Amino acid sequence: MNHKFFLVTGASGFIGSALVRALLRSGHRVRAFDDDSRGLRRRLDDVAGQIDWMSGDVRNAAAVREAVHGVDAVCHLAAVNGTEFFYTRPELVLEIAVKGMLNVLDACIAESVGELWVASSSEVYQTPPVIPTDETAPLSIPDPLNPRYSYGGGKIISELLTLNYGRSKLRRAVIFRPHNVYGPDMGWEHVIPQFAVRMHALAQKCQGTIEFPIQGSGEETRSFVFIEDMIAGLLKVIEKGEHLGIYHIGTDEEITIRELAEAVGASFHREVRIVPGPRKAGGTLRRCPDIRRLKALGYIPATSLKEGLSTTVPWYIKNFDRRPSADLPL
């Protein structure tokens, strides 16, 4: 890949910061854009001197255009992620998704930046008709009254805008859909960090088997991809992804939530007994991507869930006292 000057929006987020470091390692220049409302700039402390940092809100059209000025390509990752926020701040989730996407597209066109990669989500197809699910699955919002779908709805709009603006106004517009990315310092609002934090607290209170309450029956499934594999897949998409292409990034290793809880418990050398509970409306029963399109670009996920948890869970134990305890009751 020829060396380029990239703008990364959402650069202090979990995936964004990992992408910034990967682009720098590949010899590219990087401008990082974020308002740090959800991200953490300390994630980029190790490469701070190598980054052209620009603080700004993706909803601010002038700030976005200033950030796009002079770059060769844009990776747009700015978003409000985390299931907790889909339910509690749906209007913010949508505002950042839609205004941010329009501002990025308008800026790319105005500044003659012809290459754009846009982060979407598995949430766009919600309840998949087939498992594993490929990129042709219909996009859907099962219930517009359920605030959970604010995130999926925003990402569907982002995909439509990217493809339809990109068709005639960009040389290369590519969409990628991460599937349950995890790793150390990923934030606190996702299932693996929440399981790790709760398991740690319960392990300190009792001996023997841990009684572990969850939402749902535990037979719901997901497919988790470690952050390093996610970034390796994204670099393949950046290097080889076709114009107007859509790519699922993840693994095709499907696991039940019960098995996930047991795997997290094993990190504490404890057995786990699942205590099923009500499942929030809108949660998907199964999700696992078909990644053949990405594999055709040369992608091979290298990290098993056991290996990934072996670094992720210890990070959350070490940083247990930094958890936002008011928002995440144990």
N, C-alpha and C positions, 0 to 999 in steps of 0.2 A: 504494500500500500504506500502510495506517495505521501510524504509528510504534509500535513495540513494544519491550519489554524482552526480549531474547533471551539464553538461555544457550547457549554453544557448548562442547561437550565436545571434547577433543582440540584445544584452541584454539591451542597452540603448534606444531602440526603444519603441514606444507606447505599442505594445502588449508584446514585450520582457520584458520590465521592469515590467509590470503587472504580467507576468508569474514568474519572479524571486521572487517577493514578495509573490506570492501564494505558490510557492514551499517552500520558507522559512517558511511560516506559517504552512505548512504541515509537518514540521520537517526535510526536506531534506537539504543537503549541496548544495551550488550553486557556480559554477565558471561562472563569467560573461565575455563574450568576445565581444568586439566591437571596432571599430576605431573612433566612435563618429562623423563620417562624415555626418550621417543623424540623428542619435539618440542624446539624451541629457543626459549626465551622471547625471545631477541634479535630473532626475526622480528617481534615486536610492539613493539619499542623506539620506533618512530616514533609509535605511538598509545597508549603506556603510560598517559599521563595521562587518556585518555578511557575506559579500561576498568575495570570492576569485576573485579579479578583474584582468583581463588580457587584456591589450590593444593590438589590432592587426587587420590586414586586412584579411578578409576571402579569398582573392585571393592569399595570401601568404601561400604556402603549409607548410613550416616549422613552421610558427606561429600557424597554425591550428593544426598541429600534437602536438606541445607543449601544446596547450590548451586542447586537447583531452587526453593527457597522465594522467593516474591516475583516471579518472572519471568512473562512472558506466554506464552512459547514456547521450545521446546528444539530445537536442531540437534545431533544426536548423531553425532559423528565419531570419538570415541576408539577406537583400534584399534592393533594391531601390524601394520604393513604392511611390504612389502619381501620379495621371494621368498626371500632368504637366510634370513630368520627362519622362514618356513613350514617349512623343512627342519630347522633347528637348534633351534627353540624352539616346537614345535607345541602343547605343553601350555599355555604362556603365551598363545599366540595364541588358543586356545579359551577359556581362563579369562577373559581380558579381554573377549572378544566376548560370551560368554554371561552371566557375572555382571554385566558392565557394562550390557548391554541390559536385564536384569531389574531392576537397580537404578534405571535411568533410568525405566522404565515404572512401577515401584512408586512412585517419587518423584513423577512427574507425576500419578498418580492420587491419592496422598495429599495433594498440594498443590493439587489442582484446576487443574492446568495442562493445557489441552485440546488444544494444538497441538504436534505432534512431527514433525520431519523426521529420517530415519535414513539414514545412508550405508551402502549395500551395495556390491556389486562385480560386475564381469563374471565373476568366478570362480564365482559361484553356478550358472552354467549350463555351465561348464567346456568341454566339447566341443560346440559349438553344432550343431544339426541343419541350420540354414540360415544363409547369409551374404548380406547383413547380417542381424543377429539382433535381433528385436524382444523386447518385454517379456513375451511369452507363452511363450518358450522354456522347456522343462521344466528344472527345477533338478536337479542330480545330483552325486553323489560316486562317481566311477568305481571307486575303490579305497580303502576305509577304512584299509588298512594303509600307504598312502603318506602320509607326514606333510605333504606339500605341500597336501593337501586340508583341513588344519586351518583354513586361512583361509576357503576357500569354504564349509566346513561351518559355521563360526561365523557367517558371513554369512547362510547359509540359515536357521539357527536364529533369527537376529536378525530376518529378514524375517517368519518365521512368528509370532514373538512380537509384532512390531509390528502385523501385520494382524489377528491374533486378539484381542489386548488392545484394539487400536484400534477394532475393529468396534463394541464396545459401551461402551468406557470413555473414549474420546477423541473430541473433536469433529472433529479433522482429524489423521490419521496418514498420512504420505507417505514413500515410499521412493525414493531416487535411487541409480543405479548409475554411478559414474564409470568411464570406460574409458581407461586408460593416460594419466593426467594427467602433464604434465611442465612444467618451467620452471626458472629459476635457483633455487638453494638448495632443491631438492626432496629432498635427502638423497643418500646414496651407494650405496644398495642396489638401484637400478633400472637398467634397460638403458641408457638414454641417458647418465646420469652415468658408468656403468662404461665405456661405449664412449668417452666424451669423455676420461676419465682415462687409459685404456689407449692411446688414439690419441695423446694428448699425449706419453706416455712413449715410445712407439715412434717418433714423428716426431722426437724428439730424438736417437734412437740410429741412425737410418738415413736415407739419401737416397733420393729416387725413390719408387717404389710401396711402400706399406706392406703387408706380409704380416700379415693380421689374423685370428687364430684366434677362432672363435665356437663356441657350443653349437648343434648342429643343422646343417642343410644351408644355411641362409640363405634358404630359400624359405618358411619360416614367415612368417605375416603378423600385423600388428597395426594398430590405428588409434590415433593419438596426438592428444590434445587439449591445447592450451596452457592454462596455468593461468587466464589471464584469460577465455578462452572457457568454461572449466569453471565459473567463478564466475558468469559471465553466465547460463549455463544454469541453475545452481542458484538464482539469484535469481528466474528465471522460475518454477521449481518452487515456491519459497517463496511467491511472489505468487499463482500461478494453479493450482498443482497440486491435483488433486481428492482428496478423502478416500479413503484406501485405494488411491491411485494409485501406480503404479511407473513411473519414468522413466529411460531410458538417457541419460546425458550424455556426449557425445564428438563425434567427427566420423565421417563415412562415407567418409573417404579412407583406403583400405586400402593398406598398404605392406609390402613384404617386409623381413625383417631384413637381407638383403643390401643392399637399397636404403637402409635406415637407416644401415648402416655406411658406405656410400659417401657419404651426405649428411653424416655427421659428419666423414668424411675431407675432404670439400670445404671444411669450415670451417678446415682446416689447409692448404688448397690442395694436397692430395695425393690421388693415386689410391690405391685400396684393392684388394687381392686377397684375397678371402675364403678362409680355411682352415677347411673344415667340421670339426666334431668331434662327439662323442657328445652327444645331447640328454637332459637329465634326464627321468626317468620322470614323467609327469604333465603335461608341457608341452603346451599346446594348439597345433595346427598352424595354425589360422586364427582370427582374432577381429576382427570389425568390427561395430559396433552399427547397428541401424536406429534413426534418431533422429526419425522422422516424428512420433511422439507429442509430443516436446519442441518440434519445429518448429511444431506446431500452437499452442503457447503463445507463439510469437513469437521463438523462439531461432534465431539464424543464426551459426554459427561464423565468425570473421573472420580468424583467424591461420593461415596456411599452415605446414606443417612447416618449410620453409626459413626463414621469418620467425622462428618460435619458436626454432629451433636457433641463429639468429644472435645471440640474447641468452643462451641457455642454455649453449652450449658455452663462450663466453668467460668466463662466471662460473666454470665448473669449471677453466678454465685459470688464471684469476686466483687461485683458492683451492686450487690443486693441492696445496700443502704442508699443507693442513688435512685432507686425506683420511685416513680411518682405515686406514692402509696395512697394519696387521697383519691386518685382516679382508678387505682387498681386494687380494690380490697382483696385481702387474702382469705 
